[in-house]
Amino acid sequence: MSADLPDEFETIARLFRPLAEGDPAARGLLDDAAVLPGRGGHDLVLSKDALVEGVHFLHGDPIDLVARKLLRVNLSDLAAKGAEPFGYLLVTAWPNGTSFASKERFAAGLAEDQRAFGVRLLGGDTVSTPGPLTFSVTALGWVPHGRAPARSGARPGDVVVVSGSIGDGWLGLRAARGELHGLEAARLEALARHYRLPEPRLPLLKLVREAATASLDVSDGLIADLGHIAAASGVAIDVELDRVPVSRAARAWLDNRTDPVVSRLDLATGGDDYEIACTVRHDQLDLVLKGAERAGVPMHAIGRVTAGQGVRVTFEGDPVPVDRTGWKHG
């Protein structure tokens, strides 16, 4: 084997064993499994997401940013369950002939965000593939026993709230593809970076587990994801489209659109936002909004849970027909 093309085990030893940071649960990445000790009074939360080149990231995207996005979208799921992340399992499927230098950059990206978010690699697998570059992470986190909100806990009378802003993921994908026009270069760059490097809302996890009756992260599109809560909870959700928060860049984009309702619906169904959408009891709303402000990630009330089924959308009080709610998985 050429020194420039290390085998699977040397790659693990050189690039990924350091990411375990000596955690005994990882067993030096020499075993087929991680072994985690129990933690009294807590539930173990596990979440798994995959990224596929050409589907979840663009061909030619910097591989270190792909690694960071991979970790972040999984941490976003833990944040939506109120779980404190501590580690992850990794699967890498490298196209035949991928250079070791590319793998090094990938590992460097993981290392950067491990430091930022306080997690470490505990195990996984690495394989070769003739197909597209594919990665998968299983993220692990602790939550106090019984405190991880499910999608099924929403009840009529609850208020729907969402963090941050909605639509920048969809606009960011268009910006990264060079398909977005009429905005300043700095805004285009910020949108593309948002698509490539979403921000998991970990500062909200304590608030989520204390107040959310149902919760998830917005990956498929706000309307589609609220539909998941509605279906799991056996309720209807009414969304006021004009109250859905948007960023300054998105507002500048909206200013150039001829139909503000259709354009706002595009933002609310585009996906890749990785914000937290949840339902809270009405008497908890003020606590949640003030707590989110203190955490540095504002949340906004955008609708209500009612009896019925599905998601109903209005704009300034008028019903809005919704033909496409968001991303559909095959």
C-alpha positions, 0 to 999 in steps of 0.5 A: 500500500502506498504511503499516500493511500493509507488503508482503512485502519491506518486512516482511522488511526491517523485521522479519527482516533484523535477525534475520540479524545481518549473517551473510554466509551470509544475503546480507542476506535479499536472495537466494533461498538462504543460502550456507554455507562449509564447516567442516573436520572437521565435518558439517552437520546440518539438521532441519525442523519445522513448527507449525500453529495448532490442531495444535501450538499453541492458537488465541490463544496469544501469538504471541511464545511461538509463535515461541519454541516454533518455534525450540526444537522445531527446536533440540531435534532438533539437540541429539539429534544432538549438533549445535551450532546456528548458524542457521535458515531460516524459512517463515511462512504468515500468514492473510490480514489478519494485522496487522503488530503480530502479525508484530512480536511474532512477530519479537520472540519469535524475537529473544529466543531467538536471543540465548538460544541463539546462532543467527541467521536465514539466509533463508526465505520468507513467504506469505499463506494462507486456512488456519491460521497455519503456520510452519516452520523448518529448523535448521542445526548443526555436528557433528564428522565422523561423530559424529551418532548415528542412530536405527539404532545401538542394539544388544542390551545397550545401556541406554535413558536419557532426560533431564529428566522425561516427561509435562509436555508432555501435561499442559501441553496439558491445563492450557493448555486448562483441562482439568486439575483438582485441581492448584495454580494455580502448578503448572498455570501451570508445566505450561502454560508447559512446553507452550508453551516446551519447553527444548531440551536443548542442554547435553547435545549434547556428551555425546550425540555422545560416548556415544549409540549411537542418539538422538532427541528425544521429540516424539511420545511416549516409547513411540512415539519409542523405537519409532522407534529399535527399528524403525530399529535392528532391535531390541526395547526394554524400558521399565520404566514405573516408572523413567520420570522425572516432575516434581513437578507430574506426581507430584501429578497421579498422586497423584489418579489411581485407576490409576497404571499407566494414568496413567503410560502416559498420561504416557509416550505423550502427547508434546510433551516435547522431552527426549532419549531415547538408547541407550548402551553399558552400560559408558558408563552411569555416565559419561553419568549423571554427565556429565548431572548436571554439565550440569544436565540429569539423565538416567535409565536406564529400560530396555534394548535386547534382541533382537527387535522393538518396545517392551515395557513393564512396571510393577514387573515386570509386563507392561503392554499398550499400545494407543496409543504416541503421536502418529500423523502423517497 
